[in-house]
């Protein structure tokens, strides 16, 4: 198995020339009747050995953590991120395995967070302890990125940083808890803009920067969509027809945005809320089974058709956008 990064490395080593690689990419896209950019590729599993290594790593990490904690308090929490980093040296830096890289990164950051919480939060977790744990996790993500360059690291670091900033804001200004929803929305929009920065840095989506953008979009989507649907009353029990119409309109907007930026995260995240809204409406007006099944059939069919005609749909939408915007979107 090889990735776009492998092809780029082969060009740097003069194994292939740029023209040959470009022709190969075009041939592959034509033979599969797909557009390479629109497929939104990212490397997750290269072989079953990835799954085998992940199982072994998790078994070792949690067993060592439990064993050391049973011998001495917090020693397992200290050993967990250290061991995760050591395993990363083998399976990320040397073996360059994708799935173990993701799992070991999350284990490392999660281990740092858990260690800080257990050291600082007896008997309860407060905002200051959470802020310190989140800031430590952010620093850990930064150091991990410098060493291993795992694409998901930026997204995990962004989540840690957002958690730190929210905890810090609430600690200094407790009254801002009443404005938590717009605060989260603001951070979601900022994360989205950061994701677009990484997308713009790799318009053709042939380097790891595209993978970084993918994970950032995956993080930004719920940070934007959840506050928006909460503000229109969907999550507070408001199940009126007006709310349903608002949800459908927002879903259409999110779908158009997903197509324009060539990322499916917003469409998938919005779908959860659409189905939730429809199910609530049907509970009120009855005939749940038939109507919900019919709704699922219609939405499922629409998504499948969109998947088939994604490239054609995107060409139409891009054609409607101003010329000043198109250069910043994937080709």
N, C-alpha and C positions, 0 to 999 in steps of 0.2 A: 504494500500500500504506500502511496505517496500523496503529498499535499501540494498546494500551490507554493508554499514556502520551500518545499524540496526542489521544485522546479526552479525557483528563484536562486536557490543555493547552487544548483547545477549550472546555471548561467554564470554565476560569480566564479565558479571553479573552471569555467571554459569547457565543461563537458558538453553543453548544448549552447547554441547561440540564441539570441533573443528572437530572431525571426522564426527559427525552428519551433521554439516553445509557443510562440503566438499562433503559428499554423496548427500545431497540435491541439491547442485550446479551441481553436475555431473548428477543427475537424471533429473533436469530441462533442462539442455543442451541437454541431450539425447532425452527427450520427445519432444522437439521442433526442434530436428535435427539441432542444431546450436552449435557453439563454443562460450562459454560465453565471452571469451577475445576478440574474433574477432567481436563481436556485437557492441563494442565501446559504452557501455551504460553510460549514465549520467542522473542524476535526474533533470528534468525540471518542470513537473507538476504532482502533486500527486492526485489532484481532481479538479473539476470545481471551488471549493472554492478558489483555488489559483488565478484563473482569476478574480473572484469576488473581492477578496481582492486587487489585483493589480489595478483594475478599481477604487475602492474606495480610495486607497492611492494616485493615480495620480490625481484624482479629488480634493482631499483635499490639496495636495501639491501645485498644480498650482493655485487653488482658493485662498489659503492663501497667496501665493506669490504675485499674482496680486492685492489682496485686500490691503496688506500692502504697496506695492509699490505705489499704488494710494494715500495712506495716507501720506507716507514719502519716499523720494528717497532712494533706496538701502535697506530699511528695509525688503522687501520681499526676496531679495537675501540673506540676513543674516539669515532669518527665515527658508528658504528652506532646507539647509543642516542640520540645527538643528532638524527640524521636521522629516526629513528623518532618522536621527539617532534614534530619539525617536520611530518612527514606527518600526525601525529595532529591537529595544529592545523587542518589542512585537512579531512581526511576524517572526523574524529570531532566536533570542536567546531563546524565550519561545515556540513559535508555531512551529519553525523549518520548515517553508514553503519555498519550493524551488524557484518557480517563483517570489514571492514577494521579496525573498532575492536578486535575480539578479536585479530586477527593482529598489529596494530601494538602492542597492549599487551604481548603475549607477546614480540614482537621487542624492545621497549624493556626489559622486565625481564630477558629473556635476554641482551641486550646488556650490561646493567649487571653481571650475574653473570659473564659471560665476560670482561669487562674486568678485574674484580677478581681473578679466578682467574689471568689471564695476567700481571697486575702483581705478584701476591703469591706465586705458586706455582712458582717455578723452583727445582729441576728437577721437583719432585713436588708434588702437592696434599696439604696436611696439614689437620688439623681446624681449626686457627686460621684459615687462609686461607679454608676453606669457610665458617666462621662469619662472617667479615668480609664475604665475597661475599653470603651469604644475608641478613645484616642490611642491607647496602646495597640489595639487591633489595627487601627489605621497605619500606625508606624510599622507594625509587623507586615502589613500588606505592601507598604512601600519598599521595605528591605527585601521582601520576597520577590517583588517585581524586578528590583535591581539585579538580583541573583539569577532568577529562573525565567522571567519574561512569559509567564503563563497568561494568556489573554483574559481569562476571567478575573485575574487579580485586580485589575482596575475597577471592575464592577463591585467586587467584594470590598475593596478599599473605599469606594464611594458610599456604600451602605454603612460602613463603620464610621466614616466621616460625618454622614448625615445624622447618624445616631448620636455621635458626640456633640454636634452642634445643637441638636434639639434638646438634649439633656442639659447642655450648658445654658441655653436660652431659658429653659424652664426653671433652672436653679437660680439664675440671676433675676429673672422677671417671672415670677409664678403666675401672674395674671395672664400671661400669654397662652396658658393652657386653654383658654377659651377660643384662641385663634389657631389651634393646632392644625386644623384641617387646611386652611390657606397656607400655613407654613410648610406643611408637607407637600402641597401642590407646587409651591415655589421651588422647593428642592427638586421635585420631579421634573419641572420645566428646565431647571439648570442642568440636571443629569441628561435630559434629552438633548440639550444644546451641546453638551460635552460629547455625547454619542455622535452627533452630527459632525463635530470637529474631527473625530476619528474617521468617520465615513468619508469626509472630504479629503482626508489625508491619503485615502486609498480608493479613489473613484472606481477603478477597475476591479477592486476586490480580489487582489492576488497576493496580499501579504497578511501578516498577523494583525495588522491594524484593523482590518475588516472584522476579524474575530473579536477584537476588543470592543468595537462598536456594537456588535451583535449582543454581547453580554450587557453593555450599558443600556441599550434599548430595552432589553428584557427587564432590567431594574427600573428604568424610568417609566415604563408603561403602567404598572400598578400604582406607582407614586403619583401619577397624574390622574389615572382613571378612577381610582378609589375615592380621592377627595372630591372629584367632580360629581360623581354619582351620589356621594354623601350630601353635598351641598344642594342637590336638587330634591333631596328628601327620600331617595330610594331606600337607603339603609336605616332610616328612622321609622319605617313602617308605613310610609305614604305610598299607597298602591293605586292611586287614581289613574284615570285614563290620561290625564295631563302628564303625569310622571312617565307613563308608558310611551307616550308620543315623544317626550324629551329624550328618553333612553334610546329610542329608535333613531331619532335625528342625530344624537351624539354618536351612535354606533356607525351610522352612515359616514359621518365626518371622520371618525377614527379609521374607518375602512379606507376612505379616500386618502387620508394621510399615510396609512400603511403602504398603499400602492405607490404613492408619490415618492416616498423615501425608500421604497423597496424593502421594507421590513414588516414582517407579519405579526410582531409582538403586540402592537396596539389592537389589531383586529381580534386576536385570540383573547387578550385580557378583557376587551369590551364585551365579547360574546358571553362571558360568565355572567355579567350584570344584566345583559339582555334576557338571558334565560331565566335568571332570578326574578326579574321584573315581570316577565310573562307568566311565570308560575304563580306569583302572588296575585296577579290579576285574575287568573283562572280559578284560583281558590275562592275568590270573592264572587265571581259570576258563574261558577259551576262548570260542569262538563269538562273536568280537568283532563282526564285521560285522552279523549279523542283530540281535543284542541291542542294539548301540549305535544302529542305525537305528531299532529299535522304541522305544528310550528317547527318541531325538530326536523321533519322531512324537508320543509321549505328552506330552512336555514342551512341544513346539511347539503342540500342540492345546490344552493347558491354558492356555498364555499367550494364545493367540488368543481363547479363550473368556473369559478374564479381562479382556482388552482390550474385548471387546464388553459384558460385564456388570460393568465396573469400578465404575460408579456404584452399581448395585444391591448389589454385594458390599461396597462401602464403607459403605452405609447399614446393613447387617447388623452389620458389625464395630463401627461407631460406636455402634450400639444396645447392644452388649455392654460398652462402656467405661463407667467411672464418670462421673457427671455433672460431677465436678470437673475432668475432663480434656478433655471435648468442647469447651469454649469456646476452648481453645488450639490447636485444629486447624482446618484449612480447612473452610469451610462447604460 
